[in-house]
Amino acid sequence: MTERNDPDDEFATERDRLADALVKRPNVTERAADAIRAVPRHEFVPAGRRRNAYDDRPLPIGGGQTISAPHMVAIMASELDLQAGDDVLEIGTGCGYHAAVTAELVGDDHVYSVEYLEDLAQEARETLERAGYGGVSVRQGDGYDGWPEHAPYDAAYLTCAAPEFPEAVVDQVRPGGVIVAPIGDTRQRLVRAEKREDGTLEKSDEGAVRFVPMQGGD
């Protein structure tokens, strides 16, 4: 995990308190909680929302999009069981916060993120660079297409809800790799899937969730 501690970080105590609460959850690993502890979430929220940056809830970031609640980011990271050096595909960069947490677990230069909206993609690149995660790769594109140039990936996840796992994303994950995504429309379930050698998925239901819908797929 990269050292990015700022001695003048006024939010350090709040971030520690959040991480300490998360690690008590049965579905959050210590590594995932430590990644939450390391990432300055206040850098990824609009200036007017900074006082709420370490509330454990989603916050609007503009364009009808949200930054996920820290507990959900930690749960998804725990379900993926990411290790240093794993190559990870993220669908739905948003503000870049989830990508930064992933980068803490695998390394900046192992995270590849696709964002449908160009303005969000550019803002995320700038925020990630400013926050110390400049090695994260972000491109504007349709998440239903994945990012084939860097495949195969060890893991992939969606930060937005899709009716089913996007076929291209599944294809781009190696056999034995794991995909985590909110699946559904008005009713969504967090689903963890491990890719078998024959390309099929072994799925498990990890509970009800609520995410913004995935864009694209036209």
N, C-alpha and C positions, 0 to 999 in steps of 0.2 A: 504494500500500500504506500502510495507516494506521500511524502511529508509536505503538507501545504499549510501548516499551522501559522497563523498570523497573530503575533503577540498583541496586536491592537484590535483583534476581532471582538467587537462588543457583543456578538451573539454566541460566543463559545459556550457560555454556561447554559443557555437555552438549548443549544444543539446537544450538549452532553445529557441534559435532562431528557430530551426526546429519545436519544439513543438508549439511555438506561431503561426507559419505559418499554421501548420496542423489544429489547433483548429478553424481557420477561414473557413475551408471547411464545406459545409453544411452537408456532410456525415461522419463527424468525431466528435465524442462526446468529451466532456472535459475530461472524465475519460480515454478514449483511448489516447488522446494527452498527458495527465499526465503520462501514462504508458510509452510512447515513451520518455518523458522527463527524466524518472527515469532510463532507461536501457542504460548502456554504450555500444553503438553500436560499438565503436572502439575496444572493447575487442573481438568482434565476426568476425572481418574482418582480412584478412591476413596483416601482418605487413607492407608490401609495399603499402597497400591501406588505411592506417589509416588517411592520410591527406584528404581522400575523404569520411570518415566514416559518416559524417553528411550531405553529398549531398543527396538530396531526389531522389535517383535512385538505381536500383539494382547494385550489385557489384559481380564479380566472386569470388568464394571461392575455386575453384579447382574441379577436377573431372567432369567438365561440369555443375556444379551446381552454383547457385547464392544465395546471401542474398537479400531478397525482398526489394523493395523501402519502406522507412518508411511510406509513405502515404498509400501504399497498406496494410501494416500491421495494420495501424490505422483504415482504412476503414473496414477491415475484423473483427477486434475486435469490432468496433461499430455495425456492422451488427449482431454479435453474442449477443450483449448486456450482456456481462459476468458480473456476480456478485460474490462477495467474497464467497468462499466455493463451487462454481460450480465445478463439475468434468468435465474435458475437455480432449478430445482425439485429438491429432495433428497427421496428417499423413504427414511425410516429415520433419524430424528434421533439416536437413541441418547443419548449423553452430550453431543452438540453439537460435538465436536472437528472432525469433517469439515466441518461447516457453517462453523466458524470459519476453517478453511483456505480454504474457498471464498470467504468474505467478504473475506479478504485479497486475493483476486484480482479480485473484481468489485465489492466494496463491500457493507457490512452490509445496506443497504436493498434489495439485489437478490437476496437469498437467501430462499427459501421452503421450509420443511422440514416434512414430515409424519411424525409418530410415532404408532404404533399404541397404545402404552401410555401412559395418562394420567400416571402417576407419573414416567415417564422424560421425557415432554414438559415437565412442570412443572420438573423438576430441570434439564433442558437450558436452559430459558428463564433460570432463575436463574443457572446457571453462565456462560452466554453474556453475560448482563448484567454479572456480576462480572468477567469476563475482558476486557470492553471491546467486546463484539460485540452490544450490546443492540438494534441495528437489524435483526438476523436475525429473521424471522417464523417462529414455530413453532406448529403446531396439532396437536391430537390427532385422529386419523382413520385411515381405511383407505387405505393407500398405493396400493392398486389403483384408487382413485378419483382419484388425483392431487390437485391443488388448482386447480380450474377458474377460480376468481375472478381469479387473477393471470395466466392464460394470455393470449397464447402466450409460451412460454419460449424463450430462445435455446439452452438446454441443460438436460439432466436426468440424474440418476444415481441408482442404487440402492445402498444400503450393506448390502443383504441379498439373498440369492439367490432368484430367481423362476424358475418353469419356462420363462417366456418374457417378453418385454417387455410390461408391462401396457398394455392397449389404450388406456385413458384417458390414461396418461402420454404415449404416442406421439401421441395426438390433440392434446395440449396443448403439444407442441413445434412450433415453426414449421418450415416447409419450409427445408431447409438447416441446421437445428439438429442437434445431436449428443446421443445418449444413450449412456451407458456403464453396464453392469450385469453382475453375475455371474449367469449363466444356467445352470440345471440343478438337480438334486436332490442325490444323493450325489456325483455328479461334476459339477463346475461349471467353466465357462469364462468368463473376462472377455471380454465382447463390446462392441465399439464399433459404433454404428450411426448413419449419417447419414440424415436423413429427406429423401427425394426430394420433388419438387413434387407427385407424384401420391399422396403419403402412404405409399408403401412405404419399406422400409429397406434401405440398402446396408450390409451387416454385414462386420466383420472380427474374427477370433478373435485375442485378445491373450494367450492362455495360460491354464493351469490356475490356479484360485484356490479358496479355501475360505472361505465366509461363512456366518453363521447364516441359517436360512431366513426368508423374508418371511412375515409374519403377515397375516391378513385374507383378502379375496377371497371371503368367504362370500356 
